[in-house]
């Protein structure tokens, strides 16, 4: 019925006219009204702060200007020059944390996707207790994050943690072995982040596996394809669209993750575990250096946006149609 | 043991014939290996939750030992009593419940309207608006946090309305983060409800909004409940904004629980007891209502 109304309108008026006067259509007006509250909120909390943050990245804003932010001196690109110059203290730390963020993201995405795919494949078979296994596997993703990460912190303790105890019993490590300080702290945050998110990849890939038509496998079997051939030439290509979305979202999420490194490593992490989000947070709020913090946030945002754009291209490519974010 | 088919011969041409398995034998082996692998994954998934619950029943000496055990050697439930008196933990729980519940109500209401518009209507700028909804998921929190801090402080100073460390400040902030997510999820549910039902309601004299609240929302109730659970979790788990904008007066559980970690020592047993109290009821709820939640997550995620 709606379609008929709309096409009727479009038939009578030229397209440019209907674009100029969209309010003519009662349905359209209703739709905009429905969207208004959501977009009003987003304008205040998302769009305004992004513009504001962008402005702050060009001023020298410290503690004395907090209540009179508009009087802070404009310094142009100086903040950006500082964070990109590796010879300054903040620049050196910025590059180092950017590098750690990239390593963390790459490790996490590979880990989460591989584990998620493996789990989805194992669950994509009929056996007793399948539903129970599918429910249990989601638990890391459902469990409240802070208590879960604190538990990991307890397990990762060098002297009294269960992980080192098990590794020592297996003869894999000797003496004190630090996870939460020093070069292995990046391993610790990657493991915990992987643990928390592989269930999401599993459920997405499981849905993807379920939607592969059975006939494809039957046809391949008649052609004499084995287990590996079926996986390589049917499963993987069929999972490609959903995989692209998963990998892109995981990349962005890993890039901007805060909770896991913050809770696991605290406010003063070793360089190895100092990812960009954590560094910006600590730098901005311990030195009250909002200008530099905003400049670094803007860079982080631009990187995330480039990734998001790739995600968007994928969606309008028509291969993905919404669903869970 | 003879190879069962020509393809098997080709695939295993280099394997000595006495090591070759029949097709049925190989199937059995593959099944056994995959069940074992799945078992290992489940152990990995559940191990921290297990340790959380088990350590909540251990006395301090049994946690802080170089020889930690997988199950408590003595049953020590006093952590569950002592934890309440160390900090205002009841208050933290209450704060979190208030903030997360209010966030859930506000965002479900706002998001239902928007999701319905996206699901049923076609209007100029639709794809751009949808894109901006998705785009908000890519914004790093710190980028918002710095201006939000300034906004809250300045509203407080210049308008006189307290925002920092208030319930309404956090609820408003969190709702905005959860609304885009909720729109996306609810839209998937609304799409599955046949449009004919609303048309019938409209003919019977229902308004557009009436049709949404009286026909569509009741039908989408399981989906709304599942979305609500995720919104609640997001608000309950948030630490970045809470640590700066809500660390006093309205301290939520996610921030308050970190106080078990003091400069001199960490009260692990009590921290794990508090964690268990926050985690286990929620997991039980999830296990009970698993079906609509999981279905909702994957609705429309892959084009058929």
Interface residues (C-beta under 8 A of the other chain):
Chain A: X1 X2 X6 X19 X22 X25 X27 X28 X30 X31 X32 X34 X35 X37 X38 X39 X41 X42 X44 X45 X46 X48 X49 X50 X52 X53 X56 X66 X67 X69 X115 X118 X119 X122 X123 X125 X127 X133 X134 X135 X136 X137 X138 X139 X140 X142 X143 X144 X145 X146 X147 X148 X150 X151 X152 X154 X155 X159 X160 X161 X162 X165 X195 X199 X203 X204 X206 X207 X208 X211 X224 X226 X227 X241 X242 X249 X252 X255 X256 X258 X259 X262 X263 X277 X280 X281 X284 X285 X290 X293 X294 X296 X297 X298 X300 X301 X304 X305 X307 X308 X311 X312 X315 X316 X318 X319 X320 X321 X322 X323 X324 X325
Chain B: X5 X6 X7 X11 X30 X34 X35 X37 X38 X41 X42 X44 X45 X46 X48 X49 X51 X52 X55 X63 X64 X65 X66 X67 X68 X70 X110 X111 X113 X114 X116 X117 X118 X120 X121 X122 X123 X124 X127 X129 X131 X132 X133 X134 X135 X136 X137 X138 X139 X140 X141 X142 X143 X144 X145 X146 X147 X148 X150 X151 X153 X154 X157 X172 X173 X175 X176 X177 X179 X180 X181 X183 X184 X185 X187 X188 X199 X208 X233 X236 X237 X239 X240 X243 X244 X253 X254 X257 X258 X261 X268 X271 X272 X274 X275 X276 X278 X279 X282 X283 X286 X287 X290 X294 X296 X297 X298 X299 X300 X301 X302 X303 X304
